[in-house]
């Protein structure tokens, strides 16, 4: 019989931590997740310690002494700043049956009753039938892709950069590792303008992200404190107006997994391969200057243009993540 057990991380033995770490390794392999923790010590310090905080809870799905899944609840803010409880469900490679689903459902019911609303994060649609039992909205639906450094074709990038520069002599491409006050208004305006065209907006529970110069200044300060480099390529027209931008965040403390986010081109300038121009420039820079393992990016499942650009540079599909907002 399957049961869900709550764990208190600071009471776990070294053997129990190592068992959880190995279970996490299996889960990483199953879903093609980023393998962020190199040993049980990192798993303890960087993951388990999170659940010593109030409102954060860690659970395991067990049958007898065997672990078949790791579940956790974290209280965090959505993009609008509204706090919510998020239940993430990661299962080992097993065939789902009624007993497993009933056990997971008991936890969902308990927490939904407690909080009144619950964001449930599932991968690869494996719990869709269970979610259908609830009143819910999809907050986000995103395919995650990763790009290995070894999969970058640097010759292709160099040739592409030359081609795009030759074909767009009335445009200039610029790099920055910091959104300066000189650029911040244009950057935020372009961010918000291209955000409106994102296919994420079609989801009934989607919460739109808002960026303002003041918020970007706060991000700049946070990046500096955390030693994060905000790599950004921007394209300007002959009037020196910003018409496109692409971003990759790199942690200088652990640069194994940079994060690509928010590529955007003004509507009237699309169809000129600006996305590929920025990607070629960005990944040439990362290839030459950052000792990374994989860059990761997420795209809404219907954002075909962004997916095509990512696959062009070498990204491979990893998994589908869906966030459902469940209501009482």
C-alpha positions, 0 to 999 in steps of 0.5 A: 500500500502506498503512503505519503510521508512528511519529512523533517529535513534537519532530522534525517540521517546521512543514510536517509539523505543519500537515499533521497539524493539517489531517488532524485537522480532517478527522477532527473533521468526520468524527466530529463531535468537539470542534474543540479546536485553533484553529491548528497552534501549539495542536495542537503545544503541547496535543496533539503535546507529549503524545507526548514522554512515555515510553509515549505513542506517535503514529502515522499511517496513510499510503499513499504521502505521504497521511495517512489516519488518526491513531492514538495510544497513551497509558498512563493509569489507568482509574477504579479507578486501574489503569494500562492502554495505550489505543490510539485510532484516528481514520480519515479519511473513507475506505472501509475495505478489507482492506488498511487493516484488515490494516495496523491489525491489525498494530499491534494485534497488535504492541502486544497482544503487547507489553503483554498487554492493550490498550484499543482505542478506536473510533468509530461501530463502524467496526472492529467486524469487526476487534475480533471477531477478538480475545478482548475485553470492552467496557469502555464504550459511550457516545454523545457529545452536544453542546449549542451555546450558540445552541441553548439556548432561554432562554425555555423554561428560564425557564418550566420553572424556574418550573413545577418550582419551583411543582410542588415547593414541598416541595423546594429547589434549590441551586447551588454551585461547590465541593463543601464539607465540609458537603456532601461526604459526602451528595454522595459517597453520592448519587453512589455510590447513583445510580452503581449504577443506571447502564446502563454496569454491564451491560458485561462489562468495565466498571470502576465509578467510586468516589468518596469524600470524600477523593477529592472533596477531592483533586478540589477541590484539583486543580480549584483548581490548574487553575482549573476551576469545578465547577458543581453543582445539588442538590435537597433535600427538606423534611428537607434531605436531598440527593436529586438532583444534576447537574454541569458542569465548566468550565475557566476557562482555556479555557471553550469546551467545558464537560463535563456529568457524572453527573446522578443522582436518588434512586430514590424521587424519580424521575418528578418532572422533577428532571433537567429542573429541574436542567438548566434551572437549570444551562444558564440559568446557563451561558448567562448567565455562560459564553462557551462554544461547546459543552457535551458529555456522554456517555451509555451507549447504553441510558440512555434517561432521561438521553438524553431529558433531554439532548435536551430541553435541546437536545443533539445526537448526535455519535458513538458511542465504544466502548472494547474491552479486548483480551487475548492 
